[in-house]
Amino acid sequence: MFRSARPDARTIAGYAYGDASLPRSPVSLEDLELLKTTLLFGADDVRALRQAHEVVKDQIEDILDVWYGFVASHPHLAVYFSRKDAGDLDPQYLARVRGRFAQWILDTTAADFDQRWLDYQQEIGRRHHRPGKNQTDGAHSVDHVHFRYIVAFVIPISATMEPFLARRGHSPEQVRQMQWAWTKAVLLTAILWTRPYVAEGSF
C-alpha cells in the first residue's frame, strides 16, 4: 500500500535519468552487452523483469521500508546517510535519496539498457564516490560510499525482493524467474556503479 502517490519522475529531487547534460558513460554499449552475456542476462530475463515491474509497482514503499530498516539497523551502513559532524541520520537526505531509490526500482524493472540508461548508471556511481557524494542533495555526510558495500549490498537488495514478487499469485517458477532476473539486473547496475572507483584501464 502506498504511503503517498508516486510522483512524476521529473519532480523527484536530483533525478536525472535521460538528462542531456549527463556525460556519456565511459562504458560502451558493446561492453554492456558483454557484461550482460557474462551474467547470463538475456531476453527471458528482460521479460521476467517486465513482469516483476507490474508486480512491484504498487509495493514500492513497502519494499523501501524493508531496505531502509536494514540500513538503519546496521550502523556501518547508516553512516552513509548520517551527518558527518553530528553522527545522526539526516532525515532530509534520507527522504531525497528515498525518492530516487523508489524510481530506481521502477527504472530497473523497465530498463531498455540503452545509452541513456548506461549514462545514468555512471552518474549514480559518481554520486556514491568522491567528488560526487553529497553534491546532488547539498548533504553534509561522509564523503563517499566504500566500494565493498556497493558490491555487498547486491545480496540484501536482491534477496528481500522475493516475498514481494510472490504476493500476486504467480507460480513458484514465475517467481523464481522474476527473482533471478532482478538479481542479475541489480548486480549489473552495481558493477556499473563501481566504474568511478576503478583506475583508468582497469575496469
Steps between C-alpha positions, in 0.01 A plus 500: 500500500642838405583749774436766237443519126809438290620835367572572138864393458584848371410646841732271700781701657830437324358248255685530168421193292512604134634846576690619193758670723624171645843395376512194280597187688857384437353150481393431142179331396715219364660459844153501655390217271807299597419556867143383443628192319736423788210535746287265285255787466285453193160559345326268747637710785374821340154346473516387863605849607202650319275257684668596826436866420126437490520303825698750708392837364231537769724359778788746472462663842475162674819387326678820600388459861679164506816639340511811716437289809795282407729799454382670819563183704865486394706802611775424249244559223299776665813715518468571127173684569619670819620852567878489510529751782224370730490133403118480496288405200413792272122470438497741207781313327326168565174630355660636184692180439186297566318669214777407259531150646130445438534609140809282461289189567259603226779600263688174553200277443405700188853565370579496128873481581569767241742795496279717722477224759874436483583869543282524809668200662831684464342805665365292789846353553654848496256611770618221728867580451727800547445774392129445419377378840268753672503750213160417357321554832730752666549247778771511765564129527810284458682566175449165325341156525765232528535275197452182702150590611378586152586143402381340824166682491403298193399212725256674738351703215448180302397253768240723664311546173376141477210527751365800307524316169301212650204713612301502176425132452768409248629145491817414693682467166387845386609648832836325467547643150410852613728472803791371292456776241483763774820366661685513166379855434602619847847347460533658156419845635732455800787409266436814296475715815851392598650636176598838657690311773723306264829624360494599135555196282421252778119483490 
